[in-house]
């Protein structure tokens, strides 16, 4: 199967989100889910959304990369 481009979103609002993003990407690469990251977005802050408004702001980011996995296997 040829590699396809994917975008994976990350978001966190507890603990140390910047450290967690780095650890999550390292684990994704360690497991071979992405062949290599092509590009990482900047971190951006967003207000909580939904029924629980009394919580910290979120830090969000996206990683663009390539994978040979089908979509459902990548999600699993």
N, C-alpha and C positions, 0 to 999 in steps of 0.2 A: 504494500500500500504506500502511496506517495504521502509525504508529509503535508499537513494542512496547517494554515495559520489559525491560531485561537487567541482569544483575549480572556484573561482570568481576572476577576475583580476580587479585591481584598478590602475588608473593612473591620474596624475594631474600635471600641470605646472604653475598654477596661485594661488595666495593667499597663504594659509598655507597647503600644501598637507598632512603633517603628521596629522594635526588636522582634515582635511577633511576625511582621511582614517578612523580615529577613529570614527568620527561622522557617516560615511556611514555604517561601520560595526555595530555600535550600532543600527542604524535604521533598518538594515536588520534583526538583532536579535529581535528588538522590534516588527516588523511586522510578526515574526514567519516564515520567509523565510528559515532560517537555524535552525535546532534543536540545534546545538551548533557548534562553530568553533573547528576543530580538530587541526589545525596548521596554523600559519601565517608566511609568508616568511619575510625575511629581505627586507628592502627598497633598491631599486637599481635605479641608475640614467641612463637615456638614452637620447641621442640626439634627437631632433625633426626630424621627417621623413615626407616626402611628399612635396607638393608645397610651404608650408609656412615654410621656414627654419629659418627665423629671429624671433625666439621666445625662451623662456627659456627652459632649459633642463627639462625633465619629471622625476618625481619620480613614481616608479611602485612597486606594491606588489601583492601577490596572497594569498587568504584565502581558505583553504581546510576545508570543512564541510560536514554535512549530511542534507538532506532535504527529505521530503515526497512529494514535489511538482513535477509534471511532468515538463520537460524542458521548454515548452512554457509558462507555468504558472509562473515559476521562472523568466524567462526573462521579463514577463509583469510586 
